[in-house]
Amino acid sequence: MKLTRLSFFLGLLLSCFNANAQDGKGVFSSALHVALNACQIDGDGASGYNKFGYTIGTVIAQNLANKWQYETGIAISERGSRYPLNPDLPGKQAFHYRYQTVDVPLFFNKTIDSRWKAGLGFRTTYLIKARETEGIHLNVEQDSRKAGMLICAKVHYKVNNSLSYRLECQYGMVSVSNSAAGSLFFPAGAYYNCISAGIQYNVSSKAE
């Protein structure tokens, strides 16, 4: 697992440098993206964005006509759900689900003005690790769907030519679980529901 993660981060850096080499055309741009994820899983019997995770990855974008842009990249993310022990509900078992995925996003962005940009798109995800740290769901990785998809909407606020703030809302289009409908843990399916807030640092800046 350590070798896999090291290879991934080396790939992130190389993808940024490769995109930066095309800046002379004024068409492509590349960036690093880091975010904190506030998460829940709709359908798991808990509520509230009280499971915290992260996203770290690279972004590659190309300008289109009329201030439109498409954007892709690759990232590692952690999402999940958490229900802490509640003394007022002793019969409700605490749990803490943690899902780590490789994300490949595709967005179409529209520049609104010199500071603001908005985008719509989706993230395809591939599960690399799943665990439930309270221990009530012992086979969570086997019960989890490997491939998934999130529909996403985001806004950027440009601070300067290098730095932007980024806020993204994500919702799962397929259930986290691959279990049958009668599953003890996710009887009605379970869907990622995530708010991701972070920064985007431009490695190249020729694209608008």
Secondary structure, DSSP 8 states (H G I E B T S, - for coil): -HHHHHHHHHHHHHHHHHHHTTGGGT-EEEEEEEEEEEEEEETSS--SS-EEEEEEEEEEEEE-STTEEEEEEEEEEEEEEEE---TT-TTS--EEEEEEEEEEEEEEEEE-SSSEEEEEEEEEEEEEEEEETTSS-TTTTTTB-SEEEEEEEEEEEESSSSEEEEEEEEEESS-SB-S-TT-SS-TT--EEEEEEEEEEEES-----
